[in-house]
Amino acid sequence: AFNRMLFAGTWESGGLQSRVFYTPARGTADRGDDERIPNTLGVRNRFDLDEGTGGDNTGFAGPLYGAVYAFKYKQIRKILPTGSPSPVFHIIDVSTTYGALEQECIAVGEDAEGRPSIFFMDSQVGPMMTGPVPPTPIGDGIRDLWDSVNIAATTKVGQVLDYPAKRQVWFWWASGSSNDPDVLAIYHKDTGAWSVYDTGGQIRSARAATLFARTPGASMSRDLVPYVAQTGANNRLIRCDTTDTDDNATTFQAIVKTRPFAWNNGKPVRATDVFLLAAAASGVTLTVTADLDLGRETRSATVLLTADGTETLIFKKVEGLDVSGGSFVQFQIGDASAIANSWRILSLWIPVAVEEANP
């Protein structure tokens, strides 16, 4: 079906930025089919995608389910080959509201069910996906971070990288007054949860990113991991997903934060006797914080992950986290400050009792 090359937009000022060009089908003339675009009175290998509306063309993705997706700043079209010499393509509207910031902000991968999907960054709502589903926002959990995006970044707004080995999608973007990406948010496909790198460290400051062999060289490995071109120094390339407990020699603070929980239609609750199930880690101390009603009251306690004997898992009570009288409870667990620690949490068990409402 797609035995042609597609091009979009133009570098020339005043040119049509919503025009798509395509080459003849390969084999039409047996040579140069991927280097020529007919433009005669009888044959014009081009079509326009609503010039003047929805912004300029920003990128392509696919083929996906037999179609190429054409992104504009605020529009998405599906380009389907007809198998006929005229018309060559059938154009379907996917969205007249959403679009992609630029080509690097589009990545093809698979969703949680293993279906081919497109992940992209829209200028207004941030991380999204489409393909087996209509354009769908997936960044509600990090909306506060996305609201700081610098869409006018002069060097690079951001990029998206699908990481199939970990079933993740990595989204970078420039925030505040930064002209380079300085926030990294990792989307976990199986749970819909997010890991966020917005302070400290170095891999969040990436001007470019790609997957490449974990062990490059003559005996190149076949497992692929993310590499980033880091903006902190010239010629700095950082390999990610290593066994190190720091970020290129920079320590960082790692925390896990739950969503706010509400029980029994918002009636006052009491949370006590918090228990932690985690992998044993000698000398590692974690801080657990209970947040009542989104900041009205907070309490913190620490728990040591050192095993009593040879066990590999520990189950410990976290003393001092008794909170009551609120409708929402949120928990945070992790490092108290930036440190080169390694730890793994399996579950946080929180008994909750509903209290009588105040008269």
Residue pairs with C-beta under 8 A, 6 or more apart in sequence:
1 63
1 66
1 81
1 83
2 62
2 63
2 68
2 81
3 25
3 26
3 27
4 22
4 23
4 24
4 25
4 26
4 88
5 22
5 23
5 34
6 20
6 21
6 22
6 60
6 68
6 70
6 79
7 20
7 21
7 22
7 37
8 18
8 19
8 20
8 21
8 57
8 59
8 60
8 70
9 15
9 16
9 17
9 18
9 19
9 56
9 57
10 16
10 17
10 19
16 48
16 51
17 51
17 56
17 57
18 48
18 49
18 50
18 51
18 52
18 54
18 56
18 57
18 72
19 46
19 47
19 48
19 49
19 51
19 57
20 46
20 47
20 48
20 49
20 57
20 70
20 79
21 37
21 45
21 46
22 37
22 45
22 46
22 88
22 89
23 33
23 34
23 35
23 36
23 37
23 45
24 33
24 36
24 38
24 45
25 33
26 33
26 34
27 33
37 45
37 46
38 44
38 45
39 45
39 46
45 88
47 89
47 91
49 57
49 70
49 72
49 75
49 77
49 91
50 72
50 75
53 75
54 72
54 73
54 74
54 75
54 96
54 99
55 72
55 73
55 74
55 75
55 99
56 72
56 73
57 70
57 71
57 72
58 71
58 72
58 73
58 99
58 100
58 101
58 102
58 103
58 105
58 106
59 70
59 71
59 100
59 102
59 103
59 104
59 105
59 106
60 68
60 69
60 70
60 71
60 103
60 106
61 68
61 69
61 71
61 106
61 107
61 108
61 118
61 120
62 68
62 69
62 108
62 118
64 108
64 116
64 117
64 118
64 131
65 116
65 131
65 132
66 80
66 81
67 78
67 79
67 80
67 92
68 78
68 79
69 76
69 77
69 78
69 79
69 94
69 118
69 130
69 131
70 76
70 77
70 78
70 79
71 99
71 100
71 106
71 120
72 99
72 100
73 99
73 100
73 101
73 123
74 96
74 97
74 98
74 99
74 123
75 93
75 95
75 96
75 97
75 98
75 99
76 93
76 94
76 95
76 98
76 99
76 100
76 130
76 135
77 91
77 92
77 93
77 94
78 91
78 92
78 93
78 94
79 89
79 90
79 91
80 89
80 90
80 91
80 92
81 88
81 89
81 90
82 88
82 89
82 90
94 130
94 134
94 135
95 130
95 134
95 135
97 135
98 122
98 124
98 125
98 128
98 135
99 122
99 123
100 106
100 120
100 121
100 122
101 121
101 122
101 123
101 151
101 157
101 158
102 157
104 156
104 158
104 159
104 160
104 208
105 120
105 121
105 157
105 158
105 159
105 160
106 118
106 119
106 120
106 160
107 118
107 119
107 120
107 160
107 161
107 162
107 169
108 116
108 117
108 118
108 119
108 162
109 116
109 117
109 118
109 119
109 162
109 164
109 169
110 116
110 117
110 162
110 164
110 189
111 117
111 129
111 131
111 132
111 133
111 189
112 167
112 189
112 190
112 192
113 132
115 131
115 132
116 131
116 132
117 129
117 130
117 131
117 132
117 133
118 129
118 130
118 131
119 127
119 128
119 129
119 138
119 160
119 162
119 169
119 171
119 187
120 127
120 128
120 129
120 130
120 160
121 127
121 128
121 157
121 158
121 160
121 171
121 173
122 128
122 135
122 137
123 151
125 137
125 139
125 146
126 137
126 139
126 142
126 143
126 146
126 149
126 171
126 173
127 137
127 138
127 139
127 142
127 146
127 160
127 169
127 171
127 185
127 187
128 135
128 136
128 137
128 138
128 139
129 135
129 136
129 138
130 136
138 187
138 192
139 146
139 171
139 185
139 187
139 194
141 192
141 193
141 194
141 259
142 185
142 194
142 196
145 175
145 183
145 185
145 196
145 198
146 173
148 175
148 176
148 183
149 157
149 158
149 173
149 174
149 175
150 157
150 173
150 174
150 175
150 176
150 177
150 178
150 179
151 157
153 174
153 178
153 179
153 180
154 179
155 174
155 179
155 180
155 207
156 174
156 179
156 180
156 181
156 207
157 173
157 174
157 181
158 171
158 172
158 173
158 174
158 181
159 172
159 181
159 206
159 208
159 209
160 169
160 170
160 171
160 172
161 169
161 170
161 209
161 210
161 211
161 226
162 168
162 169
162 170
163 169
163 170
163 211
163 225
163 226
163 241
165 223
165 224
165 225
166 241
167 188
167 189
167 190
168 186
168 187
168 188
168 189
169 186
169 187
169 189
170 184
170 185
170 186
170 187
170 209
170 226
171 184
171 185
171 186
171 187
172 181
172 183
172 184
172 185
172 204
172 206
172 209
173 181
173 183
174 180
174 181
174 182
174 183
175 182
175 183
175 198
176 182
180 205
180 207
180 231
181 204
181 205
181 206
181 207
181 231
182 198
182 204
182 205
183 196
183 197
183 198
183 204
184 196
184 197
184 198
184 203
184 204
184 206
185 194
185 195
185 196
185 197
186 194
186 195
186 196
186 197
187 194
188 194
188 195
197 203
197 204
197 252
198 204
200 247
200 250
200 251
200 252
200 253
200 338
201 247
201 248
201 250
201 252
202 230
202 232
202 238
202 247
202 248
202 250
203 228
203 230
203 238
203 240
203 247
203 248
205 230
205 231
205 232
206 228
206 229
206 230
206 231
207 229
207 230
207 231
208 228
208 229
209 226
209 227
209 228
209 229
210 226
210 227
211 224
211 225
211 226
211 227
212 224
212 225
212 227
213 220
213 221
213 222
213 223
213 224
213 225
214 221
214 223
214 224
214 225
214 239
214 241
215 221
225 239
225 240
225 241
225 242
226 239
226 240
226 241
227 237
227 238
227 239
227 240
228 237
228 238
228 240
229 236
229 237
230 236
230 237
230 238
230 248
238 248
245 340
245 341
245 342
246 252
246 340
251 338
251 339
251 340
252 338
253 334
253 335
253 336
253 337
253 338
253 339
254 334
254 335
254 341
254 343
255 332
255 333
255 334
255 335
256 332
256 333
256 334
256 345
257 330
257 331
257 332
258 330
258 331
258 332
258 348
259 330
260 291
260 294
260 328
260 329
260 330
261 328
261 329
261 330
261 352
262 327
262 328
263 269
263 352
263 354
264 354
266 327
267 327
267 354
267 355
267 357
268 324
268 325
268 326
268 327
268 354
268 355
268 356
268 357
268 358
269 324
269 326
269 327
269 329
269 352
269 353
269 354
269 355
270 322
270 323
270 324
270 325
270 352
270 353
270 355
271 290
271 321
271 322
271 323
271 324
271 329
271 350
271 351
271 352
272 321
272 322
272 324
272 351
272 353
273 317
273 351
274 288
274 290
274 317
274 318
274 321
274 331
274 348
274 349
274 350
275 315
275 316
275 317
275 318
275 348
275 349
275 350
276 286
276 288
276 303
276 314
276 315
276 316
276 317
276 318
276 333
276 345
276 347
276 348
276 349
277 313
277 314
277 315
277 345
277 346
277 347
277 348
277 349
278 286
278 305
278 313
278 314
278 316
278 343
278 344
278 345
278 346
279 305
279 312
279 313
279 314
279 343
279 344
279 345
279 346
280 305
280 306
280 307
280 311
280 312
280 313
280 314
281 305
281 306
281 341
281 342
281 343
281 344
282 305
282 306
282 307
283 306
284 304
284 305
284 306
284 341
284 342
284 343
285 302
285 303
285 304
285 305
285 336
286 302
286 303
286 305
286 333
286 334
286 335
286 336
286 343
287 300
287 301
287 302
287 333
287 334
287 335
287 336
288 300
288 301
288 302
288 303
288 318
288 321
288 331
288 332
288 333
288 348
289 298
289 299
289 300
289 331
289 332
289 333
290 298
290 299
290 300
290 321
290 323
290 329
290 330
290 331
291 297
291 298
291 329
291 330
291 331
291 332
292 298
292 323
292 325
292 326
292 328
292 329
293 326
293 327
293 328
294 328
294 330
296 326
297 323
297 326
299 320
299 321
299 322
299 323
300 320
300 321
301 318
301 319
301 320
301 321
302 336
303 316
303 318
304 316
305 314
305 343
307 314
308 314
313 346
323 329
324 355
325 355
329 350
329 352
331 348
331 350
333 345
333 348
335 341
